[in-house]
């Protein structure tokens, strides 16, 4: 399918934030429903851009907001630096990714200037982040398109999965949210959710899936719609086909389930482009 792709920007928190956009070329002028594709910790990298294009091929206007672009992007978060870190983390077990001591042990084996660059970028990526602020910034993107009478859904991966779930607590204008292997909001936040949520998880990703039954119970008590699916043989980040974590069976099924979920949640008139 021929796609039109571009970068756009909108005002967020009195600054400008960029977003990568993909839309079917033959439907670029149609009022298509919008899928917000929410980044992993790596930013709007080639994988997230690829996922954005995939949603466009399914007939959506797909937009991936670059959460790191608000204001001026830090040099530690350039694509080259991010790629260094990805390659580095692939040399160590995922259980050690968030452990500074283990990262230092492996990082000491890297030559300079990569070692210093990796250390600085890891510090930025794994520093405490304000997810509540990120979710509010994403809500500005929902408002931007909803103000044009375009229905909006969200999907996120890892950090973005957590933010997709959290975004549903920040706006009543979101039609549906998909969380791929991300943490759930606190029950006090869940009380504000006004759309259905679908979670997809890897069965070996115990840091997250051990909490999922409790999430389902909390959502049910609040009268919220929450579906989830666990793929027993998959791990964390099973959707990311650029990483060693990729699990094609889980990714294929999750993709089909996500498209069906969005089709059911969105107004059929919008899907028809009328």
C-alpha positions in Angstrom: 0.0 0.0 0.0 1.2 3.5 -0.8 1.5 5.6 2.4 2.0 9.2 3.0 4.4 9.8 5.9 5.5 12.9 7.6 6.4 14.6 10.9 3.9 17.0 12.4 3.9 19.0 15.6 1.3 20.3 18.0 1.4 22.6 21.0 1.8 20.7 24.3 2.4 22.3 27.7 3.2 25.6 25.9 5.9 24.0 23.9 6.0 22.0 20.7 5.9 18.2 20.4 6.6 16.2 17.3 4.8 13.1 16.0 5.4 10.7 13.2 2.4 10.3 10.9 1.4 7.6 8.4 -1.8 7.5 6.4 -3.0 5.6 3.3 -2.1 7.7 0.3 -5.5 7.2 -1.4 -7.4 8.1 1.8 -5.2 11.0 3.1 -8.0 13.5 2.8 -10.6 11.3 4.4 -11.6 11.7 8.1 -10.0 8.4 9.1 -10.0 7.3 12.8 -6.7 7.9 14.5 -4.4 5.4 16.2 -2.0 6.9 18.7 1.1 4.6 18.7 2.9 5.1 22.0 6.6 4.6 22.0 8.8 2.2 24.0 11.5 3.6 26.2 13.6 3.9 23.0 11.5 6.8 21.6 10.0 6.9 18.1 12.6 4.7 16.6 12.4 2.6 13.5 10.3 -0.1 15.2 7.7 2.4 16.4 7.7 4.1 13.0 7.2 0.7 11.4 4.3 -0.1 13.7 2.8 3.3 12.8 3.0 2.4 9.1 1.4 -1.0 9.8 -1.6 0.7 11.4 -1.9 3.0 8.4 -2.0 0.0 6.1 -5.0 -1.2 8.1 -6.8 1.9 7.1 -6.1 4.3 10.0 -4.4 7.7 10.4 -1.6 6.5 12.7 0.4 8.9 14.8 3.4 8.2 17.1 4.0 11.2 19.4 7.7 11.7 20.3 7.6 12.2 24.0 11.3 13.1 24.1 10.8 15.9 21.6 9.0 18.3 23.9 11.3 21.4 23.9 14.8 20.4 22.9 15.8 16.7 22.6 18.7 15.7 24.8 21.8 14.6 22.8 21.9 11.4 24.8 18.6 10.4 23.2 19.7 10.6 19.5 19.0 7.6 17.3 22.7 6.7 17.2 22.9 6.7 21.0 19.7 4.7 21.4 21.0 2.1 18.9 24.2 1.8 21.0 22.2 1.0 24.1 19.9 -1.5 22.3 23.0 -3.4 21.0 24.6 -3.3 24.4 21.5 -4.6 26.3 21.2 -7.5 23.8 24.5 -8.7 25.2 23.1 -9.2 28.7 20.0 -10.9 30.3 16.8 -8.8 30.3 16.6 -9.3 34.0 19.6 -7.1 34.4 18.5 -4.2 32.2 17.2 -2.2 35.1 20.0 -3.2 37.5 22.7 -0.5 37.5 25.3 -2.8 39.0 24.8 -5.5 36.3 24.8 -2.8 33.6 28.1 -1.4 34.9 29.7 -4.9 34.9 28.7 -5.4 31.2 29.4 -1.8 30.3 33.0 -2.0 31.4 33.6 -4.3 28.5 32.6 -1.6 25.9 35.3 0.5 24.2 35.3 4.3 24.4 33.5 6.5 23.3 30.7 3.9 23.3 31.1 3.1 27.0 30.6 6.7 28.1 27.8 7.3 25.6 26.0 4.2 26.6 26.4 5.1 30.3 24.9 8.6 29.7 22.0 7.4 27.6 21.2 4.6 30.0 21.1 7.2 32.8 18.6 9.2 30.8 16.4 6.3 29.8 16.2 4.6 33.2 16.0 7.8 35.3 12.7 8.2 37.2 10.1 9.5 34.7 6.9 11.4 35.2 4.3 9.0 33.6 1.5 11.2 34.8 2.9 14.1 32.8 3.5 11.9 29.8 -0.1 10.8 29.9 -1.4 14.3 30.1 0.8 15.2 27.1 -0.7 12.3 25.2 -4.1 13.5 26.1 -3.3 16.7 24.2 -2.9 14.6 21.1 -6.2 13.0 21.7 -7.8 16.4 22.0 -6.1 17.6 18.9 -7.8 14.9 16.7 -11.0 14.7 18.7 -11.5 18.4 18.1 -11.6 17.5 14.4 -14.3 15.0 15.1 -11.9 12.1 14.5 -12.3 9.2 16.9 -9.0 8.2 18.6 -7.7 4.9 20.0 -4.3 4.2 21.6 -1.8 1.4 21.6 1.5 1.2 23.3 4.5 -1.1 23.9 6.4 -1.6 27.2 6.6 2.0 28.6 4.1 2.9 25.9 1.8 0.1 27.0 1.8 1.5 30.5 1.1 5.0 29.1 -1.7 3.8 26.9 -3.4 2.3 29.9 -2.8 5.5 31.9 -4.0 7.7 29.0 -7.4 6.1 29.4 -7.6 7.6 32.9 -6.8 11.1 31.6 -9.5 11.7 28.9 -13.0 10.6 28.2 -12.5 11.2 24.5 -10.4 8.0 23.9 -12.4 5.2 22.4 -10.2 2.3 23.3 -6.7 1.5 24.7 -4.4 -1.4 24.1 -1.6 -2.1 26.6 1.2 -4.4 25.4 3.3 -5.7 28.3 3.0 -2.5 30.4 2.1 -1.8 34.0 -1.4 -0.8 34.9 -2.5 2.4 36.7 -3.3 2.5 40.3 -7.0 1.7 41.2 -7.7 5.4 42.1 -6.7 6.3 38.5 -8.6 3.3 37.0 -11.8 4.8 38.4 -11.6 7.5 35.7 -11.4 5.1 32.7 -14.3 5.6 30.3 -13.2 3.2 27.4 -12.4 -0.5 27.1 -8.9 -1.7 27.6 -7.2 -4.8 26.2 -3.8 -6.0 27.6 -1.4 -8.4 25.9 1.4 -10.0 27.9 4.2 -12.6 27.6 3.9 -15.6 29.9 7.5 -15.5 31.0 7.3 -11.8 31.9 6.5 -12.4 35.6 7.3 -8.9 36.7 4.2 -7.8 34.9 1.9 -10.8 34.5 1.9 -11.7 38.2 0.0 -8.5 38.7 -2.5 -8.9 35.9 -5.1 -11.0 37.8 -5.2 -8.2 40.4 -5.6 -5.6 37.7 -8.5 -7.5 36.2 -10.2 -7.8 39.6 -9.7 -4.1 40.3 -11.1 -3.1 36.9 -14.1 -5.5 37.4 -14.9 -4.0 40.8 -14.9 -0.5 39.2 -17.2 -1.7 36.5 -14.6 -1.1 33.8 -14.1 -3.2 30.7 -10.7 -5.0 30.7 -9.7 -8.0 28.6 -6.3 -9.5 28.6 -4.4 -12.3 26.9 -1.2 -14.0 28.0 1.0 -15.8 25.5 2.7 -18.6 27.6 5.9 -19.0 25.6 6.5 -15.3 24.9 8.5 -12.8 27.0 8.6 -9.1 27.4 8.7 -7.0 24.2 7.4 -9.9 22.1 6.1 -7.5 19.5 9.4 -5.9 18.7 10.8 -7.7 15.6 14.0 -5.7 15.8 15.0 -7.4 19.1 15.9 -10.8 20.3 12.7 -10.8 22.3 10.5 -11.1 19.2 8.0 -13.9 19.3 6.2 -14.2 15.9 3.3 -16.3 17.1 2.4 -14.0 19.9 2.9 -10.9 17.8 0.8 -12.2 14.9 -2.1 -13.1 17.2 -1.8 -9.8 19.2 -1.9 -7.8 15.9 -5.1 -9.5 14.7 -6.7 -9.2 18.2 -5.8 -5.5 18.3 -7.3 -4.7 14.9 -10.5 -6.5 15.8 -10.7 -4.7 19.2 -10.3 -1.3 17.5 -12.8 -2.1 14.8 -15.4 -3.1 17.4 -14.7 0.0 19.6 -14.8 2.6 16.8 -18.0 4.1 15.2 -18.6 2.3 11.9 -19.4 5.5 10.2 -15.9 6.7 11.0 -14.4 3.5 9.6 -16.3 4.0 6.4 -14.8 7.5 6.1 -18.2 9.2 6.0 
